[in-house]
Amino acid sequence: MRTRLLPLLIVLMAGVLLALGFPLAVSVAAAEQQRVVVDRIDDTARFAALAQFVTEGSQGKDERRRTLQAELETYDSVYGIKAGVFHREDDTAMAKAPAGWRLPTEGEGREAFKEALLGRRSHDPPQVWPWQRGRVVVASPVVRDGDVLAVVVLDSPTGEMRSRTLHGWLLIAAGEAVAMLIAVGAAIRLTGWVLLPVGTLDAAAHDIASGRMRSRVAASGGPPELRRLARSFNEMADNVEDVLEQQRAFVADASHQLRNPLAALLLRIELLALELPEGNEEIASVRTEGKRLGQVLDDLLDLALAEHAEVDLRLTDIGALTAERLGSWRPVAEEKGVRLTAAGASAATAWADPVALSSALDAVIDNALKFTPEGEEVDVTVATDGPHVTVVVTDRGPGLTEQELARVGDRFWRSNRHQNVQGSGLGLSIARVLLATGGGSITYERCEPHGLRVAVSVPRDAPHT
């Protein structure tokens, strides 16, 4: 969830920063150019004042023109800005620097000149961006007695202005980058704060789904809505645990209470059999059904105890425990004419409840022996599979279809093809419950050309406390 939420927040924050950065960059460029234009306007006003003296009277006129020319040349040599005072009538220069510069016949310079002839300074020139090599042209009229006699024109290079603008843009970009890094850090902290309760809820829900019903969520972090969700989750888990506890108690009590009447009933049947001829089929059938009912009650009680029992996880040698269970089942296998073989790692340690794992292995091996015909074999392999140790039991029985594989392990479920095989349909359910309490699992798959492969897995890593 973080991989979806975090990019969304980063994109939104980047959009906000860009939306603020672009206008700021435009403002910096405009401010730099406006500063240059204002400076050039001040300079044109100064040169216009000098030009007024040149046009007044005839005495000393040449001297005043030479003074104006010297000022323009000094200005050009110091600042590299072309400057000139041009007569109104024929565009000839009263004074200019450098000497070879001429008033443009078209473009921004000519437009600025025409604007000044109307008695007002030229409009601000178009914006010059850092990647352009334009020039800033400013013109002001030389006015005497209300008449425009000449025009002062300044043609300024923009290299320094563009450099300052680019420097300002780099500062803005650096600030945006720093702000983006801070925003990303804040987004990571924010998503972590928001999603921490979600992750805790997910872990708790997984624990409950795996059978660890006492898992709860501390409703102390995250937004108020998630804290309320955590409290509601805890209440739901408490209610579910209470219902399951009542169900377990009912199953255990019912199975326990039914054992005594069933035992009495079987005893009366035995007494009744003494009064009937030996080998009576009805009595034999009643005996068989009674024993089957007793086995179902025993399995129900085992299932209730398995769901209620506390798990005792410890570091266990799975290879040695599997070998011990195989030794116990070999006489049964030999009696049925089935070969029980072992392979794989002889020593593989993992975290498991030895009693629960032994019971689960007994249920799986018993199920394999039931369905394996005489002369076939049941293979048991212990393997280290990444973070798990897996005990694989493979039989050569009729196997299950894909539809049956989806239901195997359900309580009281038995394949319609195997109803004649003795059993209650609870053995694999009990094995699954016993494994789930310790973080283990049991899976089923078909074994070609026929048979069933059952994998019992337990974790190698220590349980989280």
Residue pairs with C-beta under 8 A, 6 or more apart in sequence:
1 195
1 198
2 191
2 192
2 195
5 191
5 194
5 195
6 187
6 188
6 191
9 187
9 190
9 191
10 183
10 184
10 187
13 180
13 183
13 184
13 187
14 180
14 183
17 176
17 179
17 180
17 183
18 176
21 172
21 173
21 176
24 172
25 168
25 169
25 172
28 165
28 168
28 169
28 172
29 127
29 129
29 130
29 165
29 168
29 169
30 127
32 161
32 164
32 165
32 168
33 124
33 125
33 127
33 128
33 136
33 161
33 165
34 124
36 136
36 156
36 158
36 161
37 124
37 125
37 136
37 138
40 81
40 136
40 138
40 154
40 156
41 121
41 138
41 140
43 75
43 81
43 83
43 154
44 121
44 138
44 139
44 140
44 152
44 153
44 154
45 140
47 68
47 71
47 72
47 75
47 83
47 85
47 140
47 152
47 154
48 85
48 140
48 141
48 142
48 143
48 152
50 64
50 67
50 68
50 71
51 68
51 85
51 94
51 95
51 142
51 149
51 150
51 152
52 142
52 143
52 144
53 64
54 61
54 64
54 65
54 68
54 85
54 94
54 95
55 142
55 144
55 149
55 150
56 144
65 94
65 95
68 85
68 94
68 95
69 95
69 96
69 97
72 83
72 84
72 85
72 95
72 96
72 97
73 97
73 98
75 81
75 83
75 97
76 82
76 83
76 97
76 98
77 97
79 156
80 157
81 154
81 155
81 156
81 157
82 96
82 97
82 98
82 101
82 154
82 155
82 156
83 96
83 97
83 152
83 153
83 154
83 155
84 93
84 94
84 95
84 96
84 97
84 101
84 103
84 152
84 153
85 93
85 94
85 95
85 96
85 142
85 150
85 151
85 152
85 153
86 92
86 93
86 94
86 96
86 103
86 113
86 150
86 151
86 153
87 93
87 94
87 149
87 150
88 117
88 148
88 149
88 150
88 151
91 103
91 113
93 103
94 150
101 155
103 109
103 110
103 113
103 153
104 110
108 125
108 126
108 135
108 137
109 137
109 139
109 153
109 155
111 122
112 122
112 123
112 125
112 137
112 138
112 139
112 153
113 122
113 139
113 151
113 153
115 121
115 122
115 123
115 139
116 122
116 139
116 140
116 141
116 148
116 151
116 152
116 153
117 141
117 148
117 151
118 141
118 148
119 141
119 143
119 148
120 141
121 138
121 139
121 140
121 141
122 137
122 138
122 139
122 140
125 134
125 136
125 137
125 138
126 134
128 134
128 135
128 136
128 158
128 161
128 162
129 162
129 165
130 162
130 163
130 165
130 166
130 169
132 158
132 162
133 158
134 158
135 155
135 156
135 157
135 158
136 155
136 156
136 158
136 161
137 153
137 154
137 155
137 156
138 153
138 154
138 156
139 151
139 152
139 153
139 154
140 151
140 152
141 148
141 150
141 151
141 152
142 148
142 149
142 150
142 151
142 152
143 149
193 221
193 222
194 222
194 223
194 226
195 222
196 221
196 222
197 217
197 219
197 221
197 222
197 226
197 227
197 229
197 230
198 222
198 226
200 217
200 218
200 230
201 217
201 226
201 229
201 230
201 233
203 215
204 215
204 216
204 217
204 233
204 237
205 233
207 215
208 215
208 237
208 240
210 436
210 439
211 307
211 433
211 436
211 437
212 436
212 437
213 237
213 240
213 241
213 244
214 241
215 237
216 234
216 237
217 230
217 233
217 234
218 230
219 227
219 228
219 230
219 231
219 234
220 227
221 227
222 230
244 307
245 308
248 304
248 307
248 308
249 304
251 300
251 301
251 303
251 304
252 300
252 301
252 304
252 305
252 308
254 300
255 297
255 298
255 300
255 301
255 304
256 301
258 297
259 294
259 297
262 290
262 293
262 294
262 297
263 294
265 290
266 287
266 290
266 291
266 294
269 283
269 286
269 287
269 290
272 283
273 280
273 283
273 287
276 283
292 422
292 424
295 422
295 423
295 424
296 424
296 426
299 424
299 426
299 427
299 430
300 426
302 359
302 426
302 430
303 411
303 426
303 429
303 430
303 433
306 356
306 359
306 430
306 433
306 434
306 437
307 433
309 356
309 437
311 353
311 356
311 437
311 438
312 353
312 354
312 355
312 356
313 351
313 352
313 353
313 438
313 439
313 463
314 351
314 352
314 353
314 354
315 349
315 350
315 351
315 462
316 349
316 350
316 351
316 352
316 354
316 357
316 458
317 347
317 348
317 349
318 348
318 349
318 350
318 352
318 357
318 382
318 389
318 391
318 458
319 344
319 345
319 346
319 347
319 348
319 382
320 346
320 347
321 354
321 357
321 358
321 361
322 342
322 361
322 380
322 382
322 391
323 342
323 346
324 358
325 358
325 361
325 362
325 365
326 340
326 342
326 365
326 380
328 362
329 340
329 362
329 365
329 366
329 369
330 340
332 369
333 339
333 340
333 369
333 378
336 369
336 372
336 374
337 374
337 375
338 369
338 372
338 373
338 374
338 375
338 376
338 377
338 378
339 376
339 377
339 378
340 365
340 369
340 377
340 378
340 380
341 377
341 378
341 379
341 380
342 380
342 381
342 382
343 379
343 380
343 381
343 382
344 381
344 382
344 383
344 392
345 382
345 383
345 384
346 382
348 382
348 383
348 384
348 389
349 389
349 460
350 388
350 389
350 458
350 459
350 460
351 438
351 439
351 458
351 459
351 460
351 461
351 462
351 463
352 438
352 440
352 458
353 434
353 437
353 438
356 434
356 435
356 437
356 438
357 434
357 435
357 438
357 440
357 456
357 458
359 430
359 431
359 434
360 430
360 431
360 432
360 434
360 435
360 440
360 442
360 456
361 391
361 393
361 431
361 456
363 427
363 428
363 430
363 431
364 393
364 428
364 431
364 442
364 454
364 456
365 378
365 380
365 393
366 427
367 423
367 427
367 428
367 454
368 378
368 393
368 394
368 395
368 397
368 452
368 454
369 378
369 395
370 397
370 421
370 422
370 423
371 395
371 397
371 398
371 418
371 421
371 452
372 378
372 395
372 396
372 397
372 451
373 396
373 397
376 395
376 396
376 397
377 396
378 393
378 394
378 395
378 396
379 392
379 393
379 394
380 391
380 392
380 393
380 394
381 391
381 392
381 394
382 389
382 390
382 391
383 389
383 390
383 392
384 390
384 460
385 457
387 459
387 460
387 461
388 457
388 458
388 459
388 460
389 457
389 458
389 460
390 455
390 456
390 457
391 455
391 456
391 457
392 453
392 454
392 455
392 456
393 453
393 454
393 455
393 456
394 447
394 451
394 452
394 453
394 454
395 447
395 451
395 452
396 447
396 450
396 451
397 450
397 451
397 452
398 417
398 418
398 450
398 451
399 446
399 447
399 450
399 451
399 452
400 408
400 415
400 444
400 446
400 452
402 446
404 415
405 444
405 445
405 446
407 413
408 428
408 444
409 428
409 429
409 431
409 432
409 442
409 444
410 429
411 425
411 426
411 429
412 424
412 425
412 426
413 425
414 421
414 423
414 425
428 442
431 442
431 456
432 442
435 441
435 442
435 456
435 457
435 458
438 458
438 463
439 458
439 459
439 463
440 456
440 457
440 458
440 459
441 456
441 457
442 454
442 455
442 456
442 457
443 454
443 455
443 457
444 452
444 453
444 454
444 455
445 452
445 453
445 455
446 452
446 453
447 453
